[in-house]
Amino acid sequence: MALSLKRVRLSSNNSVGNSRSVTSNQTGIHPDLETTVRRHLEEPYRKPIAEQTQNILDQIEKKHIEIGGDLILDSGCGTGVSSYNLAEQFPNDLIVGVDQSDFRLSKNKSELEKQLTSDNILLFRANIIDIWLLMAKNNWKLGRHYVFYPNPWPKKKHLQRRWHGHPIFPTLIKLGGQLELRSNWKMYVDEFSEAIEIAIDVKEPVEPFVFVEKAVTPFEKKYQLSGQDLYCYQINLSNG
Ligand SMILES: C[S@@+](CC[C@H](N)C(=O)[O-])C[C@H]1O[C@@H](n2cnc3c(N)ncnc32)[C@H](O)[C@@H]1O
């Protein structure tokens, strides 16, 4: 009896509609945010770029020449559901979804492929940091850039793992485009907004994210069904 009860609890914790909101030992914007962002703005990030990255950029370039339109990046795309949704929303542009998790990427791929009528999407398993670095090194500019529900890294000591506290942050800005970030942790979005302001002196507000139609990503769906508040930040980085 005890065993079956335990099983029920475990499966209900994992199920859609029962997602817990983010808890953190941080009570406001991280006190080290400004010094961290400024330090990263001053020191170029020198991580070696994985060899396969050039091959990925070659594939993107070839497809982009074929499709035309804007290059739209879905960074940390998870299963790629959001990338497929974007491909339908922007049929004349090329959507590139990148995630480091093979497991997530292969989850719904064949089902999604069947639903899509156009051929304007590429998905890659890679570290997005390498992709951002090589794109920036080659002066690529994005039309749109989506960062949907990044890992929040809510522990105070993990500021440097959040995208705005990471040394890659100036590179992300350099890629330009209409950038959109969504999260279920308001602090993450507040910090991201402040970090952009520190970097380029442009302030855009953090807005509550309100559903117009369906959820765009699996995480968004999970949070929506759990009744969590969601937040969104958008900025046009095209003129940078
Ligand atoms: C919370 S999930 C959100 C997934 C998806 N965007 C969604 O909303 O359903 C965060 C995703 O970011 C991916 N990720 C985190 N760091 C990454 C990195 N350095 N390179 C590529 N993907 C990364 C993870 O594998 C994971 O799929």
The ligand as a Gaussian input file, in Angstrom:
#p B3LYP/6-31G(d) Opt

LIG

0 1
 C       13.546000      24.813000     -19.021000
 S       13.962000      24.107000     -20.551000
 C       12.929000      25.030000     -21.675000
 C       12.804000      24.344000     -23.002000
 C       11.909000      25.048000     -24.025000
 N       12.440000      26.353000     -24.379000
 C       10.489000      25.182000     -23.522000
 O       10.106000      26.297000     -23.160000
 O        9.793000      24.180000     -23.494000
 C       15.575000      24.816000     -20.866000
 C       16.255000      24.184000     -22.051000
 O       17.482000      24.855000     -22.282000
 C       18.416000      23.890000     -22.737000
 N       19.773000      24.414000     -22.509000
 C       20.291000      24.870000     -21.347000
 N       21.570000      25.261000     -21.533000
 C       21.851000      25.062000     -22.852000
 C       23.001000      25.258000     -23.650000
 N       24.130000      25.753000     -23.142000
 N       22.935000      24.929000     -24.955000
 C       21.800000      24.434000     -25.486000
 N       20.672000      24.215000     -24.778000
 C       20.696000      24.532000     -23.477000
 C       18.100000      22.644000     -21.913000
 O       18.588000      21.458000     -22.521000
 C       16.580000      22.700000     -21.879000
 O       15.997000      21.965000     -22.926000

